[in-house]
Amino acid sequence: EIVLTQSPDTLSLSPGERATLSCRASQNLDHKYLAWHQQKSGQAPRLLIYGASNRATGIPDRFSGSGSGSDFTLTISRLDPEDSAVYYCQQYNGLPLSFGGGTKVEIK
Amino acid sequence: EVQLVESGGGLVQPGGSLRLSCAASGFSFSSHWMHWVRQAPGKGLVWVSRISSDGTTTNYADSVSGRFTISRDNAKNTLYLQMNGLRAEDTAIYYCVRLEQGWGQGTLVTVSS
């Protein structure tokens, strides 16, 4: 089973600042089958990034994904108050599919 | 526009059964693998099951294997999750998911006496 470890647990930043979220896999993801999801309070998750670096439909270009192997990063270039949420990484390289524990992004 | 709409959740007693449905639209449903993911109250996301585009291949998390059955009706563009032998720890919001596309809004399943 592939375990995903996200860091930090919480990120508290001001509007306009850059957020960098990390996701580390317990083994290499051969085909970059890594996604990022955003979940705002009381809402369903929303797909942001798939294939490690591909933005989903309608996602602003201030969200970007990078990485390969076992280390992946989600970057929010200029934080907006509406970005306050929990962000989860997910691997779909192998069964069982798995999610990281999440990073909570707070906007000061 | 891709839409996934779950239904069928509710309150059920331990040991009971429930069938969830997910109505899909806006894409070629019969061409895509589909998944169920759940989220217990205040907790993270957990993968439950997946099914191949033609319904012939299914996989389950260990925690639900032998109790849950995933299926689909491509003629009706609908995904199902039959849940038997429900336990308190199955209490969660259940989401229908198409990888690399999106999520449904979820349906709440509560297992309690």
HADDOCK unambig.tbl for C-alpha pairs under 7 A between the chains (distance, minus, plus):
assign (segid A and resid 44 and name CA) (segid B and resid 105 and name CA) 5.33 0.50 0.50
assign (segid A and resid 44 and name CA) (segid B and resid 106 and name CA) 6.74 0.50 0.50
assign (segid A and resid 45 and name CA) (segid B and resid 103 and name CA) 6.66 0.50 0.50
assign (segid A and resid 46 and name CA) (segid B and resid 102 and name CA) 6.46 0.50 0.50
assign (segid A and resid 46 and name CA) (segid B and resid 103 and name CA) 6.48 0.50 0.50
assign (segid A and resid 47 and name CA) (segid B and resid 101 and name CA) 6.93 0.50 0.50
assign (segid A and resid 47 and name CA) (segid B and resid 102 and name CA) 5.54 0.50 0.50
assign (segid A and resid 50 and name CA) (segid B and resid 100 and name CA) 5.53 0.50 0.50
assign (segid A and resid 96 and name CA) (segid B and resid 61 and name CA) 6.33 0.50 0.50
assign (segid A and resid 97 and name CA) (segid B and resid 47 and name CA) 6.01 0.50 0.50
assign (segid A and resid 98 and name CA) (segid B and resid 46 and name CA) 6.75 0.50 0.50
assign (segid A and resid 98 and name CA) (segid B and resid 47 and name CA) 6.34 0.50 0.50
assign (segid A and resid 99 and name CA) (segid B and resid 45 and name CA) 6.32 0.50 0.50
assign (segid A and resid 99 and name CA) (segid B and resid 46 and name CA) 6.70 0.50 0.50
assign (segid A and resid 101 and name CA) (segid B and resid 44 and name CA) 6.19 0.50 0.50
